[in-house]
Amino acid sequence: MIEIPELLFRSDVTVELVRAGASDADVAFAARVSTVGEQSLDDLNADPASAKGLISYLMRERHGSPFEHNSMTFFVQAPIFVWREHMRHRVASYNEESGRYRELQPVFYVPDRTRNVLQVGKTGSYEFLPGDDGQYDLIESTMRESCRQSYVAYQDLLAAGIAREVARMVLPVSIYSSAYVTMNARALMNFLSLRRKAEASQYPSYPQREIEMVAEKYEEKWAELMPLTHAAFVAAGRVAP
């Protein structure tokens, strides 16, 4: 009899900053090359506070290229249905774990009771509202059992000698996958403008909650690296330059 490992159910995502070459000074030196040429190299180690006005101007006037001369790499764990949305942003580099080359771990997403689950209204004009206890109980029991059955089927196929790339076809999109995501500040602002619901947004967005959870963690870490750029982004209505 096949021994099935214990399933793990999560209602969160993991976002870790693993490498970064990103600061407000990077924006300043990249921008100033257009007016002072090689003398802009003097700004590489300059106090970024002196460039606050320049950064605000570039953001406000949407001069975007100076915000590209930096890099951040994140390690992200999220359900596959989140990755489907994430990878529509063709402004990042991705390297994801492969279900062809490794056995996928039994980690699945089940929303907790803070997640709104009722869609009210018509397409293009609807909102999500909380469910009642019975609805949340149904979500949890149904999703857990579905994931358990699919993972048992996955293990049965592997035990029968079926290739991993075929066996994985029985698994649901709620299973977690992990990847490295590398992007610059301009790309990240594009992502945040679409994947966060924020009152300061000039153009409101209504993202699915789970990808917004990823966006929130990105923004928190980016704001620590580039506080002046982040503040300018917010002040400009969260519009990507």
TIVOLUM-105207 format. One record per residue (C-alpha): residue number from 0; y, z, x. Coordinates in nm, 2 decimals, decimal comma. Layout:
! residues N
<drenpa><k>NUM</k><Y>Y</Y><Z>Z</Z><X>X</X></drenpa>
...
! end
This chain:
! residues 241
<drenpa><k>0</k><Y>0,00</Y><Z>0,00</Z><X>0,00</X></drenpa>
<drenpa><k>1</k><Y>0,34</Y><Z>-0,09</Z><X>0,13</X></drenpa>
<drenpa><k>2</k><Y>0,56</Y><Z>0,21</Z><X>0,21</X></drenpa>
<drenpa><k>3</k><Y>0,91</Y><Z>0,14</Z><X>0,07</X></drenpa>
<drenpa><k>4</k><Y>1,20</Y><Z>0,31</Z><X>0,26</X></drenpa>
<drenpa><k>5</k><Y>1,43</Y><Z>0,53</Z><X>0,06</X></drenpa>
<drenpa><k>6</k><Y>1,72</Y><Z>0,34</Z><X>-0,10</X></drenpa>
<drenpa><k>7</k><Y>2,07</Y><Z>0,44</Z><X>-0,02</X></drenpa>
<drenpa><k>8</k><Y>2,34</Y><Z>0,39</Z><X>-0,29</X></drenpa>
<drenpa><k>9</k><Y>2,71</Y><Z>0,38</Z><X>-0,20</X></drenpa>
<drenpa><k>10</k><Y>3,03</Y><Z>0,34</Z><X>-0,39</X></drenpa>
<drenpa><k>11</k><Y>3,26</Y><Z>0,28</Z><X>-0,09</X></drenpa>
<drenpa><k>12</k><Y>3,32</Y><Z>0,04</Z><X>0,20</X></drenpa>
<drenpa><k>13</k><Y>3,34</Y><Z>0,09</Z><X>0,58</X></drenpa>
<drenpa><k>14</k><Y>3,63</Y><Z>-0,05</Z><X>0,78</X></drenpa>
<drenpa><k>15</k><Y>3,66</Y><Z>0,04</Z><X>1,15</X></drenpa>
<drenpa><k>16</k><Y>3,92</Y><Z>-0,09</Z><X>1,39</X></drenpa>
<drenpa><k>17</k><Y>3,71</Y><Z>-0,17</Z><X>1,70</X></drenpa>
<drenpa><k>18</k><Y>3,96</Y><Z>-0,36</Z><X>1,91</X></drenpa>
<drenpa><k>19</k><Y>4,32</Y><Z>-0,44</Z><X>1,89</X></drenpa>
<drenpa><k>20</k><Y>4,60</Y><Z>-0,61</Z><X>2,09</X></drenpa>
<drenpa><k>21</k><Y>4,87</Y><Z>-0,58</Z><X>1,84</X></drenpa>
<drenpa><k>22</k><Y>5,21</Y><Z>-0,42</Z><X>1,85</X></drenpa>
<drenpa><k>23</k><Y>5,56</Y><Z>-0,48</Z><X>1,71</X></drenpa>
<drenpa><k>24</k><Y>5,67</Y><Z>-0,58</Z><X>2,06</X></drenpa>
<drenpa><k>25</k><Y>5,43</Y><Z>-0,88</Z><X>2,04</X></drenpa>
<drenpa><k>26</k><Y>5,64</Y><Z>-1,02</Z><X>1,75</X></drenpa>
<drenpa><k>27</k><Y>5,96</Y><Z>-0,98</Z><X>1,95</X></drenpa>
<drenpa><k>28</k><Y>5,86</Y><Z>-1,15</Z><X>2,27</X></drenpa>
<drenpa><k>29</k><Y>5,69</Y><Z>-1,44</Z><X>2,08</X></drenpa>
<drenpa><k>30</k><Y>6,01</Y><Z>-1,50</Z><X>1,88</X></drenpa>
<drenpa><k>31</k><Y>6,25</Y><Z>-1,48</Z><X>2,16</X></drenpa>
<drenpa><k>32</k><Y>6,09</Y><Z>-1,75</Z><X>2,37</X></drenpa>
<drenpa><k>33</k><Y>6,26</Y><Z>-2,00</Z><X>2,13</X></drenpa>
<drenpa><k>34</k><Y>6,61</Y><Z>-1,89</Z><X>2,25</X></drenpa>
<drenpa><k>35</k><Y>6,56</Y><Z>-1,74</Z><X>2,60</X></drenpa>
<drenpa><k>36</k><Y>6,25</Y><Z>-1,92</Z><X>2,74</X></drenpa>
<drenpa><k>37</k><Y>6,07</Y><Z>-1,73</Z><X>3,02</X></drenpa>
<drenpa><k>38</k><Y>6,31</Y><Z>-1,44</Z><X>2,99</X></drenpa>
<drenpa><k>39</k><Y>6,13</Y><Z>-1,34</Z><X>2,68</X></drenpa>
<drenpa><k>40</k><Y>5,86</Y><Z>-1,20</Z><X>2,90</X></drenpa>
<drenpa><k>41</k><Y>6,09</Y><Z>-0,91</Z><X>2,96</X></drenpa>
<drenpa><k>42</k><Y>6,02</Y><Z>-0,80</Z><X>2,61</X></drenpa>
<drenpa><k>43</k><Y>5,65</Y><Z>-0,76</Z><X>2,66</X></drenpa>
<drenpa><k>44</k><Y>5,69</Y><Z>-0,39</Z><X>2,74</X></drenpa>
<drenpa><k>45</k><Y>6,02</Y><Z>-0,33</Z><X>2,57</X></drenpa>
<drenpa><k>46</k><Y>6,08</Y><Z>-0,06</Z><X>2,32</X></drenpa>
<drenpa><k>47</k><Y>5,98</Y><Z>-0,23</Z><X>1,99</X></drenpa>
<drenpa><k>48</k><Y>6,24</Y><Z>-0,02</Z><X>1,80</X></drenpa>
<drenpa><k>49</k><Y>6,51</Y><Z>-0,24</Z><X>1,95</X></drenpa>
<drenpa><k>50</k><Y>6,35</Y><Z>-0,54</Z><X>1,77</X></drenpa>
<drenpa><k>51</k><Y>6,36</Y><Z>-0,38</Z><X>1,42</X></drenpa>
<drenpa><k>52</k><Y>6,64</Y><Z>-0,61</Z><X>1,30</X></drenpa>
<drenpa><k>53</k><Y>6,47</Y><Z>-0,92</Z><X>1,45</X></drenpa>
<drenpa><k>54</k><Y>6,14</Y><Z>-0,84</Z><X>1,29</X></drenpa>
<drenpa><k>55</k><Y>6,31</Y><Z>-0,78</Z><X>0,95</X></drenpa>
<drenpa><k>56</k><Y>6,50</Y><Z>-1,11</Z><X>0,98</X></drenpa>
<drenpa><k>57</k><Y>6,18</Y><Z>-1,31</Z><X>1,07</X></drenpa>
<drenpa><k>58</k><Y>6,00</Y><Z>-1,16</Z><X>0,78</X></drenpa>
<drenpa><k>59</k><Y>6,28</Y><Z>-1,21</Z><X>0,53</X></drenpa>
<drenpa><k>60</k><Y>6,33</Y><Z>-1,57</Z><X>0,63</X></drenpa>
<drenpa><k>61</k><Y>5,96</Y><Z>-1,63</Z><X>0,66</X></drenpa>
<drenpa><k>62</k><Y>5,95</Y><Z>-1,74</Z><X>1,02</X></drenpa>
<drenpa><k>63</k><Y>5,58</Y><Z>-1,68</Z><X>1,04</X></drenpa>
<drenpa><k>64</k><Y>5,45</Y><Z>-1,79</Z><X>1,38</X></drenpa>
<drenpa><k>65</k><Y>5,58</Y><Z>-1,49</Z><X>1,58</X></drenpa>
<drenpa><k>66</k><Y>5,35</Y><Z>-1,27</Z><X>1,38</X></drenpa>
<drenpa><k>67</k><Y>5,04</Y><Z>-1,46</Z><X>1,50</X></drenpa>
<drenpa><k>68</k><Y>5,05</Y><Z>-1,35</Z><X>1,87</X></drenpa>
<drenpa><k>69</k><Y>4,83</Y><Z>-1,05</Z><X>1,83</X></drenpa>
<drenpa><k>70</k><Y>4,48</Y><Z>-0,97</Z><X>1,74</X></drenpa>
<drenpa><k>71</k><Y>4,28</Y><Z>-0,71</Z><X>1,55</X></drenpa>
<drenpa><k>72</k><Y>3,90</Y><Z>-0,69</Z><X>1,52</X></drenpa>
<drenpa><k>73</k><Y>3,74</Y><Z>-0,48</Z><X>1,24</X></drenpa>
<drenpa><k>74</k><Y>3,38</Y><Z>-0,38</Z><X>1,18</X></drenpa>
<drenpa><k>75</k><Y>3,33</Y><Z>-0,40</Z><X>0,80</X></drenpa>
<drenpa><k>76</k><Y>3,04</Y><Z>-0,30</Z><X>0,58</X></drenpa>
<drenpa><k>77</k><Y>3,07</Y><Z>-0,41</Z><X>0,22</X></drenpa>
<drenpa><k>78</k><Y>2,85</Y><Z>-0,55</Z><X>-0,06</X></drenpa>
<drenpa><k>79</k><Y>2,78</Y><Z>-0,93</Z><X>-0,04</X></drenpa>
<drenpa><k>80</k><Y>2,98</Y><Z>-0,99</Z><X>-0,36</X></drenpa>
<drenpa><k>81</k><Y>3,28</Y><Z>-0,86</Z><X>-0,16</X></drenpa>
<drenpa><k>82</k><Y>3,21</Y><Z>-1,09</Z><X>0,13</X></drenpa>
<drenpa><k>83</k><Y>3,20</Y><Z>-1,39</Z><X>-0,10</X></drenpa>
<drenpa><k>84</k><Y>3,57</Y><Z>-1,32</Z><X>-0,19</X></drenpa>
<drenpa><k>85</k><Y>3,66</Y><Z>-1,22</Z><X>0,16</X></drenpa>
<drenpa><k>86</k><Y>3,54</Y><Z>-1,53</Z><X>0,33</X></drenpa>
<drenpa><k>87</k><Y>3,75</Y><Z>-1,75</Z><X>0,10</X></drenpa>
<drenpa><k>88</k><Y>4,03</Y><Z>-1,64</Z><X>0,33</X></drenpa>
<drenpa><k>89</k><Y>3,99</Y><Z>-1,90</Z><X>0,60</X></drenpa>
<drenpa><k>90</k><Y>4,25</Y><Z>-1,72</Z><X>0,82</X></drenpa>
<drenpa><k>91</k><Y>4,00</Y><Z>-1,49</Z><X>1,00</X></drenpa>
<drenpa><k>92</k><Y>3,70</Y><Z>-1,52</Z><X>1,23</X></drenpa>
<drenpa><k>93</k><Y>3,37</Y><Z>-1,38</Z><X>1,11</X></drenpa>
<drenpa><k>94</k><Y>3,04</Y><Z>-1,28</Z><X>1,26</X></drenpa>
<drenpa><k>95</k><Y>2,80</Y><Z>-1,14</Z><X>1,00</X></drenpa>
<drenpa><k>96</k><Y>2,46</Y><Z>-0,99</Z><X>1,03</X></drenpa>
<drenpa><k>97</k><Y>2,19</Y><Z>-1,24</Z><X>0,94</X></drenpa>
<drenpa><k>98</k><Y>1,91</Y><Z>-1,19</Z><X>0,69</X></drenpa>
<drenpa><k>99</k><Y>1,73</Y><Z>-1,47</Z><X>0,86</X></drenpa>
<drenpa><k>100</k><Y>1,69</Y><Z>-1,27</Z><X>1,19</X></drenpa>
<drenpa><k>101</k><Y>1,67</Y><Z>-0,91</Z><X>1,08</X></drenpa>
<drenpa><k>102</k><Y>1,52</Y><Z>-0,72</Z><X>0,79</X></drenpa>
<drenpa><k>103</k><Y>1,80</Y><Z>-0,61</Z><X>0,56</X></drenpa>
<drenpa><k>104</k><Y>1,84</Y><Z>-0,24</Z><X>0,50</X></drenpa>
<drenpa><k>105</k><Y>1,81</Y><Z>-0,09</Z><X>0,15</X></drenpa>
<drenpa><k>106</k><Y>2,17</Y><Z>0,00</Z><X>0,10</X></drenpa>
<drenpa><k>107</k><Y>2,33</Y><Z>-0,10</Z><X>-0,23</X></drenpa>
<drenpa><k>108</k><Y>2,66</Y><Z>-0,07</Z><X>-0,41</X></drenpa>
<drenpa><k>109</k><Y>2,68</Y><Z>0,12</Z><X>-0,74</X></drenpa>
<drenpa><k>110</k><Y>3,03</Y><Z>0,19</Z><X>-0,87</X></drenpa>
<drenpa><k>111</k><Y>3,13</Y><Z>0,55</Z><X>-0,93</X></drenpa>
<drenpa><k>112</k><Y>3,31</Y><Z>0,69</Z><X>-1,23</X></drenpa>
<drenpa><k>113</k><Y>3,65</Y><Z>0,63</Z><X>-1,09</X></drenpa>
<drenpa><k>114</k><Y>3,59</Y><Z>0,25</Z><X>-1,12</X></drenpa>
<drenpa><k>115</k><Y>3,73</Y><Z>0,09</Z><X>-1,44</X></drenpa>
<drenpa><k>116</k><Y>3,45</Y><Z>-0,11</Z><X>-1,60</X></drenpa>
<drenpa><k>117</k><Y>3,58</Y><Z>-0,23</Z><X>-1,94</X></drenpa>
<drenpa><k>118</k><Y>3,76</Y><Z>-0,57</Z><X>-1,95</X></drenpa>
<drenpa><k>119</k><Y>4,01</Y><Z>-0,58</Z><X>-2,23</X></drenpa>
<drenpa><k>120</k><Y>4,21</Y><Z>-0,89</Z><X>-2,33</X></drenpa>
<drenpa><k>121</k><Y>4,16</Y><Z>-1,26</Z><X>-2,26</X></drenpa>
<drenpa><k>122</k><Y>4,14</Y><Z>-1,45</Z><X>-1,93</X></drenpa>
<drenpa><k>123</k><Y>4,48</Y><Z>-1,44</Z><X>-1,75</X></drenpa>
<drenpa><k>124</k><Y>4,60</Y><Z>-1,15</Z><X>-1,95</X></drenpa>
<drenpa><k>125</k><Y>4,36</Y><Z>-0,86</Z><X>-1,94</X></drenpa>
<drenpa><k>126</k><Y>4,32</Y><Z>-0,52</Z><X>-1,79</X></drenpa>
<drenpa><k>127</k><Y>4,03</Y><Z>-0,30</Z><X>-1,69</X></drenpa>
<drenpa><k>128</k><Y>3,98</Y><Z>0,04</Z><X>-1,84</X></drenpa>
<drenpa><k>129</k><Y>3,75</Y><Z>0,34</Z><X>-1,78</X></drenpa>
<drenpa><k>130</k><Y>3,41</Y><Z>0,35</Z><X>-1,97</X></drenpa>
<drenpa><k>131</k><Y>3,26</Y><Z>0,65</Z><X>-2,15</X></drenpa>
<drenpa><k>132</k><Y>2,99</Y><Z>0,87</Z><X>-2,01</X></drenpa>
<drenpa><k>133</k><Y>2,71</Y><Z>0,67</Z><X>-2,18</X></drenpa>
<drenpa><k>134</k><Y>2,84</Y><Z>0,34</Z><X>-2,02</X></drenpa>
<drenpa><k>135</k><Y>2,86</Y><Z>0,49</Z><X>-1,68</X></drenpa>
<drenpa><k>136</k><Y>2,51</Y><Z>0,64</Z><X>-1,72</X></drenpa>
<drenpa><k>137</k><Y>2,38</Y><Z>0,29</Z><X>-1,81</X></drenpa>
<drenpa><k>138</k><Y>2,55</Y><Z>0,13</Z><X>-1,52</X></drenpa>
<drenpa><k>139</k><Y>2,41</Y><Z>0,38</Z><X>-1,27</X></drenpa>
<drenpa><k>140</k><Y>2,05</Y><Z>0,38</Z><X>-1,41</X></drenpa>
<drenpa><k>141</k><Y>2,03</Y><Z>0,00</Z><X>-1,46</X></drenpa>
<drenpa><k>142</k><Y>2,18</Y><Z>-0,09</Z><X>-1,13</X></drenpa>
<drenpa><k>143</k><Y>1,96</Y><Z>0,16</Z><X>-0,93</X></drenpa>
<drenpa><k>144</k><Y>1,64</Y><Z>0,04</Z><X>-1,10</X></drenpa>
<drenpa><k>145</k><Y>1,73</Y><Z>-0,33</Z><X>-1,05</X></drenpa>
<drenpa><k>146</k><Y>1,80</Y><Z>-0,27</Z><X>-0,68</X></drenpa>
<drenpa><k>147</k><Y>1,48</Y><Z>-0,08</Z><X>-0,64</X></drenpa>
<drenpa><k>148</k><Y>1,27</Y><Z>-0,35</Z><X>-0,80</X></drenpa>
<drenpa><k>149</k><Y>1,43</Y><Z>-0,62</Z><X>-0,60</X></drenpa>
<drenpa><k>150</k><Y>1,38</Y><Z>-0,44</Z><X>-0,27</X></drenpa>
<drenpa><k>151</k><Y>1,02</Y><Z>-0,37</Z><X>-0,35</X></drenpa>
<drenpa><k>152</k><Y>0,98</Y><Z>-0,75</Z><X>-0,42</X></drenpa>
<drenpa><k>153</k><Y>1,15</Y><Z>-0,82</Z><X>-0,09</X></drenpa>
<drenpa><k>154</k><Y>0,91</Y><Z>-0,59</Z><X>0,10</X></drenpa>
<drenpa><k>155</k><Y>0,61</Y><Z>-0,75</Z><X>-0,08</X></drenpa>
<drenpa><k>156</k><Y>0,72</Y><Z>-1,09</Z><X>0,03</X></drenpa>
<drenpa><k>157</k><Y>0,77</Y><Z>-0,98</Z><X>0,39</X></drenpa>
<drenpa><k>158</k><Y>0,43</Y><Z>-0,81</Z><X>0,39</X></drenpa>
<drenpa><k>159</k><Y>0,27</Y><Z>-1,13</Z><X>0,28</X></drenpa>
<drenpa><k>160</k><Y>0,41</Y><Z>-1,31</Z><X>0,58</X></drenpa>
<drenpa><k>161</k><Y>0,70</Y><Z>-1,48</Z><X>0,40</X></drenpa>
<drenpa><k>162</k><Y>0,99</Y><Z>-1,57</Z><X>0,63</X></drenpa>
<drenpa><k>163</k><Y>1,29</Y><Z>-1,33</Z><X>0,61</X></drenpa>
<drenpa><k>164</k><Y>1,52</Y><Z>-1,62</Z><X>0,51</X></drenpa>
<drenpa><k>165</k><Y>1,30</Y><Z>-1,68</Z><X>0,20</X></drenpa>
<drenpa><k>166</k><Y>1,22</Y><Z>-1,32</Z><X>0,12</X></drenpa>
<drenpa><k>167</k><Y>1,59</Y><Z>-1,23</Z><X>0,10</X></drenpa>
<drenpa><k>168</k><Y>1,64</Y><Z>-1,46</Z><X>-0,19</X></drenpa>
<drenpa><k>169</k><Y>1,52</Y><Z>-1,19</Z><X>-0,43</X></drenpa>
<drenpa><k>170</k><Y>1,79</Y><Z>-0,94</Z><X>-0,33</X></drenpa>
<drenpa><k>171</k><Y>2,11</Y><Z>-0,88</Z><X>-0,54</X></drenpa>
<drenpa><k>172</k><Y>2,47</Y><Z>-0,94</Z><X>-0,43</X></drenpa>
<drenpa><k>173</k><Y>2,52</Y><Z>-0,56</Z><X>-0,44</X></drenpa>
<drenpa><k>174</k><Y>2,33</Y><Z>-0,52</Z><X>-0,11</X></drenpa>
<drenpa><k>175</k><Y>2,55</Y><Z>-0,43</Z><X>0,18</X></drenpa>
<drenpa><k>176</k><Y>2,62</Y><Z>-0,67</Z><X>0,48</X></drenpa>
<drenpa><k>177</k><Y>2,82</Y><Z>-0,60</Z><X>0,79</X></drenpa>
<drenpa><k>178</k><Y>3,04</Y><Z>-0,82</Z><X>1,00</X></drenpa>
<drenpa><k>179</k><Y>3,31</Y><Z>-0,83</Z><X>1,26</X></drenpa>
<drenpa><k>180</k><Y>3,64</Y><Z>-0,97</Z><X>1,12</X></drenpa>
<drenpa><k>181</k><Y>3,91</Y><Z>-1,08</Z><X>1,36</X></drenpa>
<drenpa><k>182</k><Y>4,26</Y><Z>-1,18</Z><X>1,25</X></drenpa>
<drenpa><k>183</k><Y>4,63</Y><Z>-1,16</Z><X>1,34</X></drenpa>
<drenpa><k>184</k><Y>4,91</Y><Z>-0,99</Z><X>1,15</X></drenpa>
<drenpa><k>185</k><Y>5,02</Y><Z>-1,30</Z><X>0,97</X></drenpa>
<drenpa><k>186</k><Y>4,67</Y><Z>-1,36</Z><X>0,85</X></drenpa>
<drenpa><k>187</k><Y>4,63</Y><Z>-1,00</Z><X>0,74</X></drenpa>
<drenpa><k>188</k><Y>4,96</Y><Z>-1,01</Z><X>0,55</X></drenpa>
<drenpa><k>189</k><Y>4,82</Y><Z>-1,32</Z><X>0,36</X></drenpa>
<drenpa><k>190</k><Y>4,51</Y><Z>-1,12</Z><X>0,28</X></drenpa>
<drenpa><k>191</k><Y>4,70</Y><Z>-0,81</Z><X>0,17</X></drenpa>
<drenpa><k>192</k><Y>4,94</Y><Z>-1,01</Z><X>-0,05</X></drenpa>
<drenpa><k>193</k><Y>4,65</Y><Z>-1,13</Z><X>-0,26</X></drenpa>
<drenpa><k>194</k><Y>4,40</Y><Z>-0,84</Z><X>-0,23</X></drenpa>
<drenpa><k>195</k><Y>4,62</Y><Z>-0,54</Z><X>-0,31</X></drenpa>
<drenpa><k>196</k><Y>4,79</Y><Z>-0,45</Z><X>-0,63</X></drenpa>
<drenpa><k>197</k><Y>5,11</Y><Z>-0,29</Z><X>-0,53</X></drenpa>
<drenpa><k>198</k><Y>5,43</Y><Z>-0,21</Z><X>-0,72</X></drenpa>
<drenpa><k>199</k><Y>5,65</Y><Z>-0,35</Z><X>-0,43</X></drenpa>
<drenpa><k>200</k><Y>5,49</Y><Z>-0,69</Z><X>-0,46</X></drenpa>
<drenpa><k>201</k><Y>5,73</Y><Z>-0,98</Z><X>-0,54</X></drenpa>
<drenpa><k>202</k><Y>5,43</Y><Z>-1,17</Z><X>-0,67</X></drenpa>
<drenpa><k>203</k><Y>5,18</Y><Z>-0,92</Z><X>-0,83</X></drenpa>
<drenpa><k>204</k><Y>4,82</Y><Z>-0,97</Z><X>-0,76</X></drenpa>
<drenpa><k>205</k><Y>4,52</Y><Z>-0,83</Z><X>-0,96</X></drenpa>
<drenpa><k>206</k><Y>4,22</Y><Z>-0,81</Z><X>-0,71</X></drenpa>
<drenpa><k>207</k><Y>3,87</Y><Z>-0,70</Z><X>-0,79</X></drenpa>
<drenpa><k>208</k><Y>3,86</Y><Z>-0,33</Z><X>-0,71</X></drenpa>
<drenpa><k>209</k><Y>3,60</Y><Z>-0,35</Z><X>-0,44</X></drenpa>
<drenpa><k>210</k><Y>3,78</Y><Z>-0,60</Z><X>-0,22</X></drenpa>
<drenpa><k>211</k><Y>4,10</Y><Z>-0,40</Z><X>-0,27</X></drenpa>
<drenpa><k>212</k><Y>3,92</Y><Z>-0,11</Z><X>-0,12</X></drenpa>
<drenpa><k>213</k><Y>3,87</Y><Z>-0,32</Z><X>0,20</X></drenpa>
<drenpa><k>214</k><Y>4,24</Y><Z>-0,42</Z><X>0,19</X></drenpa>
<drenpa><k>215</k><Y>4,36</Y><Z>-0,07</Z><X>0,16</X></drenpa>
<drenpa><k>216</k><Y>4,17</Y><Z>0,03</Z><X>0,48</X></drenpa>
<drenpa><k>217</k><Y>4,30</Y><Z>-0,27</Z><X>0,67</X></drenpa>
<drenpa><k>218</k><Y>4,65</Y><Z>-0,19</Z><X>0,57</X></drenpa>
<drenpa><k>219</k><Y>4,63</Y><Z>0,17</Z><X>0,67</X></drenpa>
<drenpa><k>220</k><Y>4,51</Y><Z>0,08</Z><X>1,02</X></drenpa>
<drenpa><k>221</k><Y>4,75</Y><Z>-0,21</Z><X>1,07</X></drenpa>
<drenpa><k>222</k><Y>5,05</Y><Z>0,01</Z><X>0,96</X></drenpa>
<drenpa><k>223</k><Y>4,96</Y><Z>0,24</Z><X>1,25</X></drenpa>
<drenpa><k>224</k><Y>4,95</Y><Z>-0,04</Z><X>1,50</X></drenpa>
<drenpa><k>225</k><Y>5,26</Y><Z>-0,23</Z><X>1,39</X></drenpa>
<drenpa><k>226</k><Y>5,48</Y><Z>0,01</Z><X>1,18</X></drenpa>
<drenpa><k>227</k><Y>5,80</Y><Z>-0,20</Z><X>1,20</X></drenpa>
<drenpa><k>228</k><Y>5,62</Y><Z>-0,52</Z><X>1,10</X></drenpa>
<drenpa><k>229</k><Y>5,44</Y><Z>-0,34</Z><X>0,82</X></drenpa>
<drenpa><k>230</k><Y>5,77</Y><Z>-0,19</Z><X>0,69</X></drenpa>
<drenpa><k>231</k><Y>5,93</Y><Z>-0,53</Z><X>0,70</X></drenpa>
<drenpa><k>232</k><Y>5,64</Y><Z>-0,68</Z><X>0,50</X></drenpa>
<drenpa><k>233</k><Y>5,68</Y><Z>-0,41</Z><X>0,23</X></drenpa>
<drenpa><k>234</k><Y>6,06</Y><Z>-0,45</Z><X>0,22</X></drenpa>
<drenpa><k>235</k><Y>6,03</Y><Z>-0,83</Z><X>0,18</X></drenpa>
<drenpa><k>236</k><Y>5,82</Y><Z>-0,79</Z><X>-0,13</X></drenpa>
<drenpa><k>237</k><Y>5,48</Y><Z>-0,81</Z><X>0,04</X></drenpa>
<drenpa><k>238</k><Y>5,51</Y><Z>-1,18</Z><X>0,08</X></drenpa>
<drenpa><k>239</k><Y>5,33</Y><Z>-1,32</Z><X>0,38</X></drenpa>
<drenpa><k>240</k><Y>5,57</Y><Z>-1,52</Z><X>0,61</X></drenpa>
! end
